[in-house]
Amino acid sequence: MPKLITILAPLGFAAAAPVLAQATDNWRSVATAADERRIAESADAWQTGLAEARRADRRGLARLGTVVNRTAALPRPQPTPGNYRCRTIKLGSKGEGTSGFIAYGWFNCRVTLSAGGDLTLTKTTGSQRPMGKLYPHNSRALVFVGTLALSSTERTWPRYGTLPDRDVVGIFERIGSNRYRLVMPQPSTESELDILELVR
């Protein structure tokens, strides 16, 4: 019988529901078909998101530098466990009255390492807080599979796969010394591509 993974919410939060049902190093065996397509089509999301962001605010986008450079990924993407400053950058728009470019202020994120060697990433503050597991992918990337908590008052995360609009998948990369990004193509609402930048 496969063991269950129960990921606890950050200190001060209530325990979250299990995000993933089975212990595995193969993200494709966990991800939904829709999320597999998001990863497969991430290059298209980058292209569309960057083009719309340039039209909306070329100077603002340029000021972000490396984090919005599609080819910036470096070897050894595994993050060091601990606390991070993090911010969300939204590129492109789904035509819901949102801007083609938004760069939010800094919030808090945490990376934890389980006794079994699983890395979990959680955004602990803010109104949109993804949480999930980082899976091996290649020498320059991990794949994130998780879910989204909404509003500052929501203290639990839904189980992955039960609420498709809350499922989150992304490509996690190292882009500098103690600097990382989680690239989330085709999120359910608002943008074409979300980037969660993390800095120690």
Steps between C-alpha positions, in 0.01 A plus 500: 500500500652838404570731787303822529679831506349747743648847470450718804431865455759750623535575868188672627278354230257213538604168349436488128335215315742268321607666178627183336353154531807286435871516572687507168783678319309500171292817473317366196349221708343765728413789268167518321491489120417871495807580709724282283384710204582820688858385550528380138370835371704721734709642213182631336387653831839674535476641148145627538550633852820689420352654185195629687711620794725700266199668345360582846821625667826445313709699749349329803566160348860591411568612859434145623805369315595133539176377652314560172782367281359175367847342458640596842480154664824377661612149603417361847142626535438344844434783749649511847228440763408810696315830480494719190370836388278445199288699258262419216538641150212461254567509127219530246127516557206269445281798411328523839573869545848429638821666387743325269774558757487504881792474744382466860691587815693255714339233719633192681567148374646189661676193365496190721675165470324190633674208668446307177676765291194675350526874439183701560449865403238714676415866459405587857365854466286683247159441345608231250718237666617194305630196687632175354783260442807552281574198281821413314489589130841573349836660585355853484142460617263345750126470446259638759162331548269651760192702579397855585358654818310824444458806725694566816235323708504163322722275709485171312590388151271273296619156402668508161267390220175562686453867397651551152486881532724474806755258351840657436787363296829665416867478411738584784843637405808655658584834341780624726670461835217432750253617235231282343178522304189290463357545150129413486366488143134557425364553853124462536430874511638843414831441319678295236801429723566552870851516643566460873846645567678377816803663664682395820 
